[in-house]
Amino acid sequence: MTTRTPLMAGNWKMNLNHLEAIAHVQKLSFALADKDYEAVEVAVLPPFTDLRSVQTLVDGDKLKIKYGAQDISAHDSGAYTGEISGAMLAKLRCTYVAVGHSERRQYHGETDEICNAKVKAAYQHGLTPILCVGEGLDIRKAGDQVSYTLAQLDGALKDLPAEQAESIVIAYEPVWAIGTGEVATPEDAQEVCGAIRRRLAELYSQELADAVRIQYGGSVKSGNVAAIMAQPDVDGALIGGAALDADEFVKIVRFRDQ
Ligand SMILES: O=C[C@H](O)COP(=O)(O)O
């Protein structure tokens, strides 16, 4: 049985400017100790404009916290106004990049095909994608959450070689639970995260499926994280609102103490 190190990643969304980012990461780094990093991988996903400041702080103080971006262009360079390439993120020494967050899908029309191109762009530049999948409320009410989410997974992983897929992180985020306070039950999270792992085994191999980390995201807080993390196929969380409060985020990282 593969041991998967949990990944707790804070997605700041469009919050905290570069000065606030420095203060926030400093607060996290003062609070987190070596034993936290031994038990859990900790990452933050700030806005693009914060990344250089976060990089300087992390490099300068040799912090163990990882960081990444919330999006990546499917293109390498050129006339794509407003976009940020994988090469630019790699130059900032990002580890992770979120791909296909439901807010990108909803407000920016990102399809599974675009997510597939972005996942490939991330690997091309040595970045690890955190691929977000998950159903909306109508799909959940119809009981189609597993088939819907697996179709998103299939689309985003199309033609992705096993050597790349083995390091991907999948974030299962039911859209109805994002920012609503409506957290999925631990059983809801396990149902879909378990199905994702079985699909990875079908698409690749059991060994690869056992190695991939699958996060849950959607109204995760210190008060509910332990029950979610107790599920066998949940290997971490993608945290939005609660990641903006450093004390709360640290408590989530220390989910075993809750
Ligand atoms: O990326 C994070 C998710 O969208 C969850 O956000 P939330 O914790 O505010 O519900």
The ligand as an SDF file (V2000), in Angstrom:
LIG
                    3D

 10  9  0  0  0  0  0  0  0  0999 V2000
  -10.0920   26.1320   -4.4400 O   0  0  0  0  0  0  0  0  0  0  0  0
  -10.7690   26.1030   -3.4190 C   0  0  0  0  0  0  0  0  0  0  0  0
  -12.1770   25.8000   -3.4560 C   0  0  0  0  0  0  0  0  0  0  0  0
  -12.8380   26.4930   -4.4620 O   0  0  0  0  0  0  0  0  0  0  0  0
  -12.8810   25.8150   -2.1410 C   0  0  0  0  0  0  0  0  0  0  0  0
  -13.1830   27.1100   -1.7140 O   0  0  0  0  0  0  0  0  0  0  0  0
  -13.8340   27.3090   -0.2620 P   0  0  0  0  0  0  0  0  0  0  0  0
  -12.9540   26.5930    0.7010 O   0  0  0  0  0  0  0  0  0  0  0  0
  -13.8930   28.7810   -0.0440 O   0  0  0  0  0  0  0  0  0  0  0  0
  -15.2070   26.6670   -0.3100 O   0  0  0  0  0  0  0  0  0  0  0  0
  1  2  2  0
  2  3  1  0
  3  4  1  0
  3  5  1  0
  5  6  1  0
  6  7  1  0
  7  8  2  0
  7  9  1  0
  7 10  1  0
M  END
$$$$
